[in-house]
């Protein structure tokens, strides 16, 4: 996994956490769920990159 991919995944994860928190504060459940989905997507991308890295070595 390249450093660029790691950074992009981390930014996406942090944005998801911020969106989730904003949704909780404002009571907007849609935004809260979108934030959780963004975090999950980031986690899945990271897992996929780890699998690719395992096969490269």
C-alpha positions, 0 to 999 in steps of 0.5 A: 500500500503506497503512502498516498493510498494510506493518506487518502484512506485516512483523510476519508476516514477522518471526513467520515468521522467528522460527518458522523459527529456533525450528524449527531450534533445536528440530529441529522441521522442521514448525515450521521449514516453517511459518515459511518458509510464513508468510514466503512468504505475507507476500512474496506479500501485499506483491507483491499490494499493489504490483501494486494500487498500480501500477494506482491511479497 
